[in-house]
């Protein structure tokens, strides 16, 4: 049995999500709730966009027949490889997720595709990152403190994700709900520079946050401890929660499409 890879054209069906709810967020109006739908023309949560196609890399093992039906049920099909760069992209992705032991230097039969053209296309997200709108997102499979996660994102040319639009918040909540990320995932929101004034900002910058998606009753301020960092919290249907910055959680990195950072933001 093998890992399932599905593909569909960009404007095809979106994967349905049942874990996330977008109707019970008392403070969500700060984002203008009517504008919170996903931007059209992109891939659904859980799908990775590359060269006008969407790819689904499964986390389960199925036989070929069952995998074919699974892909069809999501509006796609088992991936067809038409170009060498597409083959390279899929192999990179499988290698990133350690689904296979991929090597890119010794492929004697690979020249049947024309090896010179086998590089991944420019202006696409790196393997392991998901494209949405004008950004790339990395959803971690390991847990770190908020500080460690910030450095990890920077080391990959990105930063802990900033939420600038309601539809962006919706996209990330969809994705986390689809993979049932528990207990939560860090993003850049924090009040570390102004803990007593509770001035919330993004990362290590002076960029202030003026729109919030706190769950009812949040933010809860603690008299002791470093409860200064924002997290998408599974118990709250991935609305925002304040947690100790030293707590080990999953994390979401962001990179502007085609514009990787060369230093911490």
Buried (B, 14 or more C-beta within 10 A) or exposed (E): EEBBBBBBEBEBEBBEBEBBBBEEBEBBEBBEBEEBEBEEEBBBBBBBBBBEBBBBBBEEEBEEEEBBEBBEEBBBEBBEBEBBBBBBBBBBBBBBBEBEEBEEEEBEEBEEBEEEEBEBEEEBBBBBBBBBBEBBBBBBEEBBBBBBBBEBBBEBBBBBBBBBBBBBBBBBBBBBBBBEBEBBBBBBBBBBEEEEEEEBBBBBEEEEBEBBBBBEEBBEEEEEEBBBBBBBBBEBBBBBBBBBBEBBBBBBBBBEBEEEBEEEB
